[in-house]
Amino acid sequence: MSTATAPAAASGATTTLTMAQALNTALRDAMREDPTVLVMGEDVGTLGGVFRITDGLAAEFGADRCLDTPLAEAGILGSAVGMAMYGLRPVVELQFDAFAYPAFEQLLSHVAKMRNRTAGRLPLPITIRIPYGGGIGGVEHHSDSSEAYYAHTPGLHVLTPATVADGYGMLRAAIASDDPVVFLEPKRLYWSKDEIAPGPVEPIGRAVVRRQGTSATLLTYGPSLPVCLEAAEAAKAEGWDLAVVDLRSLTPFDDETVTAAVRATGRAVVVHEATGFGGPGAEIAARVTERCFHHLAAPVLRVTGFDIPYPPPMLERHHLPGVDRILDAVARLQWEQ
Amino acid sequence: MTVESTAGTATAAVPELVQLLTPEGERVEHPRFSLETTPEELRSIYRDLVLVRRFDGEATALQRQGELGLWASLLGQEAAQVGSGRAQRPGDWAFPTYREHGVAWCKGVDPLNLLGMFRGVNHGGWDPYEKNFQLYTIVIGSQTLHATGYAMGITKDGTDDAVVAYFGDGASSQGDVNEAFTFASVYNAPVVFFCQNNQWAISEPTERQTRVPLYQRAAGFGFPGVRVDGNDVLACLAVTRWALERARNGEGPTLIEAFTYRMGAHTTSDDPTRYRIADELEEWKLKDPIERVKAYLVHEEWADQEFFDAVDAESEQLARRVREGVRNMPDPDPTSIFENVYAEGHALVDEERAEYVAYAASFDGSEEVGEGR
């Protein structure tokens, strides 16, 4: 696991960055520290990526460590498999959530299984960065929340940062991991700003309680975290003191933190943009129910994207979980008992 | 564009094959691909061909006897595999399909190791790094991208190792294979795409995959394509060596189409009598890859009956070892299924393992622990 520290550590001061800059810094620091780390994807070189996450990397590290690839996602991930076999540590960018699907076969049948099928002889330390989620008015195929597909696949870690600091720390941890990591970047949080404090990078797999509360617990991750925090603020007016848990990692899943946070309030709502049926919320609700049944005052509820194809930009606000839908769910947590 | 074709156009009725040894065992010269062989080397090639065919046949028999769940026979493709396998140096990597038993043999992988996955005890029992031979890939064509990526890695270090990516006529239709061609071409990767066109993708003839000879596909990607007599071990050896030399010299990828024939079923689960006629098989029997080498050795008086008898005896010995080895393969430990899912512990998997171990141990002995009920 990584011994890396946050970028401001050297100076001992905090730095204010956007999440995009934090991710960029994480890539740069990883490439500086480890010559086997390389970045590859469509438009990641000269352009610096369509979201500029790889900005300046080609200039600093050269075209053979920041590869502009042909437009073929299976090709990108499949050749990354071979590079990892060779001893490299590729960080792959798949440009948009729904553009990652052509690489699905390589991801599920090869990347996820290689360690297991080779009895541990052939690990694949590949990080697959995918901008995901909606809320930016993207045209069709630019707003999918595809995390359930990946979380359903043994052999992969599935991480998603929701804060600027996690953008840096979790990406460093993902790159340092000897397992393949699907690193889902909430694209609508790319421009969020925050301070990064110096400190060691945490290992992956731990959830964090972002807001303490006593009435009910919101379980969320990625792009829905700020929405849940906003809902928790608004809930005060209704007399509810909501806790908010940022899961950060869908697999490994931090049952310990989640269980403790739900038992503390006895009520839970899972919030995510992905469609509900067979989504992460279904798994989380089941796990919470299995572990907290006698602590629960109400069924675990879910506020998710509807079970429909992602709607056109003008309508996406109806589809995405918002403050009101979250508060409406909280109101249905059988308070009158 | 300097695409080197050995045949004229797509409409040529019978594209010219690179051939150095005719089906009758006559040594012929080719203007572009020459090969020096010593009598000793030829005898060694013959031995490889016979031993590979023998253990392949034994594996088919073992499947019929219920010792293996499945077997994908290489019968008929020995020359393509031994020729291309022997062309490689130890530092070169091979990325096989599930039928490259002859390549495995040439790379030094013990045949017994190949049989574990077909018996069902593992997903491939050898260490890919030990002989630079990746595990078998069953998904059609995926490994060509792995091979290309590995070759791109070699480029970074500038060594003169190279990679051979194996695939078949069916795989030539896969997106992954065509993406591998693109990546290898634009990054000038030191990879040889070795396509064994055995004429059949389970039940579909090559005509269902392509309207041009497969080797001509290379032209569109900007590298040479060569069609070689896949039943001529010398031609396969010479052409693969040439392609590997190109790769080592920084001249990029090559596509080799080894024109051969799958004499057996796709796998032991297949029944080829449902889709192809016996005449075809009879025709290809006359082009047998081993008989022609034997005829050549006899004609040149480079091998006597004693030699052939010794090779036969050795092949029987190998078959016996394979048979006994398979039968004695230990059943895998049930809890091993939870291993190597992740590098370090993983809460979910660890929890499930602990639960299953406790569950299995809860039986009172009237049932075997780990029976899986």
Contacts between the chains, C-beta under 8 A, distances in Angstrom:
chain1	res1	chain2	res2	distance
A	1	B	344	7.9
A	64	B	155	8.0
A	64	B	156	6.0
A	69	B	183	7.4
A	70	B	179	7.3
A	70	B	182	5.1
A	70	B	183	6.2
A	70	B	186	6.1
A	72	B	175	7.7
A	72	B	179	4.3
A	72	B	182	6.4
A	72	B	183	7.5
A	74	B	145	6.9
A	74	B	175	6.1
A	74	B	176	5.5
A	74	B	179	5.7
A	75	B	145	6.0
A	75	B	176	7.4
A	75	B	179	3.4
A	75	B	180	6.9
A	75	B	182	6.5
A	75	B	183	5.1
A	77	B	145	8.0
A	78	B	142	6.5
A	78	B	144	7.9
A	78	B	145	2.6
A	78	B	146	6.2
A	78	B	148	7.5
A	78	B	149	6.6
A	78	B	176	6.0
A	78	B	179	7.0
A	78	B	180	7.2
A	79	B	145	5.4
A	79	B	146	7.7
A	79	B	148	5.2
A	79	B	149	3.3
A	79	B	152	6.0
A	79	B	180	7.7
A	79	B	183	5.3
A	80	B	149	6.0
A	81	B	145	6.9
A	81	B	146	4.7
A	81	B	149	5.8
A	82	B	145	6.7
A	82	B	146	4.2
A	82	B	147	6.1
A	82	B	148	6.0
A	82	B	149	2.3
A	82	B	150	3.7
A	82	B	151	7.1
A	82	B	152	6.9
A	82	B	153	6.7
A	83	B	149	4.5
A	83	B	150	7.1
A	83	B	152	6.1
A	83	B	153	4.9
A	84	B	149	7.7
A	85	B	128	7.6
A	85	B	134	7.5
A	85	B	146	6.6
A	85	B	149	7.3
A	85	B	150	5.4
A	85	B	153	7.6
A	86	B	149	7.3
A	86	B	150	5.0
A	86	B	152	7.9
A	86	B	153	2.9
A	86	B	154	6.9
A	87	B	153	6.9
A	88	B	153	5.6
A	88	B	156	7.5
A	102	B	175	7.6
A	105	B	139	6.6
A	105	B	142	6.7
A	105	B	176	7.5
A	106	B	142	6.5
A	106	B	145	6.9
A	106	B	176	7.5
A	109	B	139	5.1
A	109	B	142	6.7
A	110	B	137	7.8
A	110	B	139	7.5
A	110	B	142	5.9
A	110	B	146	7.1
A	113	B	123	8.0
A	115	B	340	5.2
A	115	B	341	7.3
A	115	B	342	7.3
A	115	B	343	7.1
A	116	B	123	7.4
A	116	B	339	7.8
A	116	B	340	4.8
A	116	B	341	5.5
A	117	B	123	3.7
A	117	B	124	6.2
A	117	B	135	6.3
A	118	B	123	7.6
A	118	B	124	6.8
A	118	B	127	7.7
A	118	B	128	6.3
A	118	B	135	5.9
A	118	B	340	7.8
A	119	B	122	6.9
A	119	B	125	8.0
A	119	B	339	7.7
A	119	B	340	5.8
A	120	B	339	7.2
A	120	B	340	4.0
A	121	B	127	4.9
A	121	B	128	6.3
A	121	B	129	6.6
A	122	B	128	5.7
A	122	B	129	7.6
A	122	B	135	7.7
A	123	B	343	6.1
A	154	B	341	5.6
A	154	B	349	7.5
A	155	B	341	5.8
A	155	B	342	7.1
A	157	B	342	7.6
A	177	B	343	7.3
A	178	B	343	4.0
A	178	B	344	7.8
A	179	B	342	5.1
A	179	B	343	5.0
A	205	B	347	7.5
A	251	B	346	7.9
A	251	B	348	7.0
A	252	B	346	5.4
A	252	B	347	5.3
A	252	B	348	6.6
A	253	B	347	7.0
A	253	B	348	6.5
A	254	B	347	7.9
A	255	B	347	6.7
